[in-house]
Amino acid sequence: MENLQPSGSFKSRGIGHYLLTQLSTLSPSSNPHIFSSSGGNAGLASVHASRALSLPCTVVVPFSTSALMVSKIRTAGAHAVIQHGATWADADAYLREIVMPTQHRLSGEVGIYTPPFDHVDIWTGNATVVSEIVNQLQGVRPSIIICSVGGGGLFNGVMQGLDTLGWGHTTTVLALETAGAASLSASLAAGHLITLPGITSRATSLGATRVTAKTLEYAQRENVKSVVLEDHEAAEGCVMLADEERVMVELACGVNVGLLLKGRIERVLGRTVDKEERLVVVVCGGSGVTVEMLAGWREEVTEVGALPNGNGHEA
Ligand SMILES: *Cc1c(COP(=O)(O)O)cnc(C)c1O
């Protein structure tokens, strides 16, 4: 239930660990300033971590970032939120080439650049989700772990955590993407890293056009399966979580729950799932969700004959 993290998503794990590692290399007299380029949950996680460390954090987001997320990042206590460029790549370049050098020149602060997913320290932080799962299962190996993939930082953490326990080739890992954001699925089909020309899914937190090299490598293992669902199937997952668990999450997270509905997971696995089986869904969370968005998804899934008013679905 990563939606319960102070920043609203699992990103606190990776970014928290990354920042502590970066800070440990600095001299005590230096004046650090955190910089993050992300429109969404990574920016929010950076600000929450920086506040916990009493450090300033500047976030650069592209114009595609919603007003809701900009306002949440501001309210969380960002030093500054700057909107620049059409895409994350534009915002990121502006952050590294203009914002960070300018801030350093003006204030003498040491800038710490925080990437959203492509760093081994981020994966190590995300891997803590696996040790917690195993504690909760009292050491029993889960047979299936379900998690979604944007750039692959969460998935890499799950695989790294499983490897540490010697389960990296036995536990089945289902790597979920939505159609229109399926950069891992495309890379697997091609046999090499593919950069998508654009993102057409509404699950924007999965909207990395290219996964990390390590993500493709892990996903080529036999026990890993890439699964792509439609946005409306992710919406079903969000509606189901709200109805059954009183929990609000983004489409990027609902996709994992959508897989459990309407016999989809059985079709993906080619077998039934046993009642006694340990199946773990990483509810990755996300702050880009409102009651109004959920109401829209409810209408959408009812129209396509998905969940009749939230009742009667098979789970
Ligand atoms: C960032 C994010 C993802 C994808 O994580 P990656 O590490 O980029 O693969 C999934 N769900 C939510 C809610 C996110 O914020």
The ligand as a Gaussian input file, in Angstrom:
#p B3LYP/6-31G(d) Opt

LIG

0 1
 C        6.613000       6.473000     -11.070000
 C        5.433000       5.620000     -10.898000
 C        5.337000       4.360000     -11.523000
 C        6.404000       3.810000     -12.424000
 O        7.631000       3.681000     -11.760000
 P        8.992000       3.516000     -12.549000
 O       10.019000       3.389000     -11.476000
 O        9.184000       4.733000     -13.404000
 O        8.875000       2.300000     -13.385000
 C        4.206000       3.605000     -11.266000
 N        3.223000       4.054000     -10.488000
 C        3.266000       5.253000      -9.873000
 C        2.143000       5.676000      -9.024000
 C        4.381000       6.075000     -10.055000
 O        4.440000       7.267000      -9.450000

